[in-house]
Every structure is written in C-alpha cells, then in structure tokens.
Amino acid sequence: MSRQVGDHRGHSTDRRRHAAATERHLILGGFGLALLVGGVLIWRFWGAAAAALGLFCMGSILTLFGLLWLILWLMERLGGES
C-alpha cells in the first residue's frame, strides 16, 4: 500500500503547536535535570540540609515562573485579538 500525499497517519501537521510543545518539554526537562543534578551535588558536598534549601530555592523559582506564565496567559485570554 503506497502513501498518498498529505497522508500523515494520524500525526498532527500543526508546526506551531508542535514547536510550543517541544519548547515546553525542553524547559521542563531542563528544570528537572537541574533539580536532580544540582540536588545530588549539593547533597554530596554540603549535606541534606543544604540540599533541602536548594530544593526550596528551585521550588520558589518555579513558582515565580508559574505565576508569571499564568499572568501572561490570562492577559492573552482576556485581551483577545484585535
């Protein structure tokens, strides 16, 4: 059976949505990697209390980024397109 032009077998062709999803996955993966590697290195060299403080700081940063994203998302939704 030959493939016809435009036959993507269930795959989305929306490149913007794919780019946005890829960017989101890379950002979350980067934070996860920083959290894991940074936490292990802090724990290894300075102990559990310092690692807990590092986790708290990373959580605070993630919370601030989440709030900023929420504000921008709400502004986009409420502002509409002109």
Secondary structure, 3 states (H helix, E strand, C coil): CCCCCCCCCCCCCCHHHHHHHHHHHHHHHHHHHHHHHHHHHHHHHHCHHHHHHHHHHHHHHHHHHHHHHHHHHHHHHHHCCC
